Amino acid sequence: MRRYYFDLRDGDDLAPDEEGLELPNIERVQEEAARSLADMARDAVRMNHDRAGRQMAIEVRDDDGPVLQVKFTFEIDRHKQ
């Protein structure tokens, strides 16, 4: 199995994955990236009530370079407090 690294991008901040995961195929890589990004988005909503918009991504690479990127952009627009 190939080892994939899931780097977390939050705006301009990048947290590189130093360990990686061994996965059997690109479909499992895409599922893992989407699951990780959903967790990031959920945590961001819970912790950052003062930010109007957010761009996040999981950038997946292997030993040969970039494989895929999963992106998510959201905006919270409160009309009443």
C-alpha positions as CSV (number, residue, x, y, z in Angstrom):
1,M,0.0,0.0,0.0
2,R,1.1,3.5,-0.7
3,R,1.5,6.1,2.1
4,Y,-0.4,9.4,1.8
5,Y,0.1,12.6,3.7
6,F,-2.9,14.8,4.6
7,D,-1.7,18.4,5.0
8,L,-4.2,20.7,6.7
9,R,-4.7,24.2,5.3
10,D,-6.7,26.8,7.1
11,G,-6.6,30.1,5.3
12,D,-2.9,30.9,4.8
13,D,-1.8,28.4,7.6
14,L,-0.5,25.0,6.6
15,A,0.0,22.1,9.0
16,P,2.0,19.4,7.2
17,D,1.3,15.8,8.0
18,E,4.6,14.1,9.1
19,E,3.2,10.6,9.6
20,G,0.8,9.9,6.8
21,L,-1.5,6.9,6.3
22,E,-1.2,3.8,4.2
23,L,-4.3,3.4,2.1
24,P,-5.2,0.9,-0.7
25,N,-6.6,3.2,-3.4
26,I,-7.5,6.8,-4.4
27,E,-11.1,6.3,-3.4
28,R,-10.1,5.7,0.2
29,V,-7.7,8.6,0.1
30,Q,-10.6,10.9,-1.1
31,E,-12.9,9.5,1.7
32,E,-10.3,10.2,4.4
33,A,-9.6,13.7,3.1
34,A,-13.3,14.5,3.0
35,R,-13.9,13.1,6.5
36,S,-10.9,15.1,7.9
37,L,-12.2,18.3,6.3
38,A,-15.7,17.8,7.7
39,D,-14.1,17.5,11.2
40,M,-12.1,20.7,10.6
41,A,-15.2,22.6,9.5
42,R,-17.2,21.4,12.5
43,D,-14.5,22.4,15.0
44,A,-14.0,25.8,13.3
45,V,-17.7,26.6,13.7
46,R,-17.6,25.6,17.4
47,M,-14.4,27.5,18.2
48,N,-14.4,30.6,16.1
49,H,-17.6,32.6,16.4
50,D,-16.0,35.9,15.4
51,R,-14.8,35.0,11.9
52,A,-17.2,35.8,9.1
53,G,-15.7,33.5,6.5
54,R,-13.3,30.6,6.3
55,Q,-11.4,28.7,3.6
56,M,-10.0,25.3,4.5
57,A,-8.5,22.4,2.6
58,I,-6.9,19.0,2.9
59,E,-4.0,18.8,0.5
60,V,-3.0,15.1,-0.1
61,R,0.4,14.1,-1.3
62,D,2.5,10.9,-1.6
63,D,6.2,10.4,-2.0
64,D,5.9,11.5,-5.6
65,G,4.1,14.8,-4.9
66,P,0.5,16.2,-4.9
67,V,-2.4,13.7,-5.3
68,L,-5.6,15.6,-4.6
69,Q,-7.1,18.6,-2.7
70,V,-10.4,18.8,-1.0
71,K,-11.6,22.3,-0.3
72,F,-14.4,23.8,1.8
73,T,-15.4,27.5,2.1
74,F,-18.1,28.6,4.5
75,E,-19.5,31.9,5.8
76,I,-21.6,32.6,8.8
77,D,-24.0,35.5,8.4
78,R,-25.9,36.2,11.6
79,H,-28.9,38.4,11.2
80,K,-29.9,38.5,14.9
81,Q,-28.0,38.0,18.1
